[in-house]
């Protein structure tokens, strides 16, 4: 009876290690892909059995007070990118050009651009596969979500 319980427990552990090993392998593959040709945003990546939506975010470490803040901002940005991919967004912009002239006849031009993005939706279940220092002071995060293959 004890042997059966131990065998059942070990079978659960080996499955968990297999799942984790698959994520590590995928994360390493995506890191190599990124290092070969850096990119940001959302992509679909397929292997033989699965299709993944990946969201890549690169952030400057100095702008964030702690590693937890850096990780949280990366997670939110990755979810926003994925949401835009699935649900779309509407982008509007206004360009304001101001010109002025001083008493000496010199003119000055100021350009102000307002960009607004509206999107609806929420994408959860993005899992951080890996993060690494991509260049001096910058960290790249790769998130993924397994998709259903059609």
C-alpha positions in Angstrom: 0.0 0.0 0.0 2.8 2.4 0.9 4.6 1.5 -2.4 1.5 2.4 -4.4 1.2 5.8 -2.6 4.9 6.5 -3.3 4.6 5.5 -6.9 1.5 7.8 -7.4 3.4 10.7 -5.7 6.4 10.2 -7.9 4.4 10.1 -11.1 2.9 13.5 -10.2 6.4 14.9 -9.6 7.7 13.6 -12.9 4.8 15.2 -14.7 5.5 18.5 -13.0 9.1 18.4 -13.9 8.2 17.6 -17.5 5.9 20.7 -17.7 8.6 22.9 -16.1 11.3 21.5 -18.4 9.1 22.3 -21.4 8.8 25.9 -20.3 12.5 26.2 -19.7 13.2 24.8 -23.1 10.7 27.1 -24.7 12.1 30.1 -22.8 15.7 29.3 -23.9 14.6 28.9 -27.5 12.8 32.3 -27.4 15.8 34.0 -25.7 18.0 32.7 -28.5 15.5 33.9 -31.1 15.5 37.3 -29.5 19.2 37.6 -29.2 19.5 36.7 -32.9 17.0 39.4 -34.0 15.7 41.6 -31.1 12.0 42.5 -31.2 9.2 43.7 -29.0 5.5 43.1 -29.1 3.4 40.1 -29.7 4.1 37.1 -31.9 2.7 33.6 -32.5 5.3 30.8 -32.3 4.6 27.2 -33.2 6.4 24.1 -32.4 5.5 20.6 -33.5 2.6 20.1 -31.0 1.8 23.6 -29.7 1.1 27.2 -30.6 2.1 30.0 -28.2 1.3 33.7 -28.1 4.4 35.4 -26.8 4.6 39.0 -25.6 8.1 40.6 -25.3 8.7 43.7 -23.2 12.0 45.5 -22.6 12.3 47.9 -19.7 15.1 50.1 -18.3 15.9 48.9 -14.8 16.9 52.3 -13.5 13.4 53.7 -13.9 11.9 51.3 -11.3 12.7 51.3 -7.6 12.6 47.6 -7.0 12.7 44.3 -8.9 9.1 43.6 -7.9 8.0 46.9 -9.5 10.0 46.1 -12.6 8.4 42.7 -12.8 4.9 44.1 -12.2 5.2 46.8 -14.9 6.5 44.1 -17.4 3.6 41.9 -16.6 1.0 44.7 -17.1 2.7 45.8 -20.4 2.7 42.2 -21.7 -1.0 41.8 -20.9 -1.8 45.1 -22.6 0.1 44.0 -25.7 -1.7 40.7 -25.8 -5.1 42.5 -25.3 -4.4 44.8 -28.2 -3.5 41.7 -30.3 -6.8 39.9 -29.5 -9.2 42.9 -29.1 -7.7 45.6 -31.3 -7.4 49.3 -30.3 -8.3 52.7 -31.7 -5.6 55.2 -31.9 -6.2 58.9 -32.4 -3.7 61.7 -32.6 -3.7 65.5 -32.7 -0.8 67.7 -33.8 -0.7 71.2 -32.6 1.9 73.6 -34.2 2.6 76.9 -32.5 4.7 79.5 -34.1 5.8 82.7 -32.4 8.0 85.6 -33.4 10.1 87.8 -31.0 10.9 91.5 -31.3 14.1 90.7 -33.2 12.2 88.9 -36.0 13.3 85.4 -34.9 10.6 82.8 -35.2 10.1 79.8 -33.0 8.1 76.7 -33.8 6.7 74.3 -31.2 5.1 71.0 -32.1 2.9 69.1 -29.6 1.4 65.8 -30.5 -1.3 64.1 -28.4 -1.7 60.4 -29.0 -4.6 58.5 -27.4 -5.2 54.8 -27.5 -8.5 53.2 -26.6 -8.8 49.4 -26.2 -11.1 47.1 -24.4 -10.5 43.6 -23.0 -8.3 41.7 -20.7 -5.9 38.9 -21.3 -4.9 36.8 -18.4 -2.9 33.6 -18.0 0.3 35.0 -19.4 3.2 33.2 -17.8 6.6 34.7 -17.6 9.0 32.2 -19.2 12.2 34.1 -18.9 13.8 37.5 -18.2 17.4 38.5 -19.0 19.6 41.5 -19.3 19.4 42.3 -23.0 21.8 45.3 -22.9 23.4 47.6 -20.3 20.7 48.6 -17.9 17.8 47.0 -19.9 15.9 43.9 -19.0 13.9 41.9 -21.5 10.9 39.8 -20.3 9.2 37.1 -22.4 5.7 36.0 -21.5 3.7 33.3 -23.1 0.2 31.8 -23.4 -0.5 28.5 -25.0 -3.1 28.8 -27.8 -5.4 26.2 -29.2 -4.2 25.0 -32.6 -6.7 25.1 -35.4 
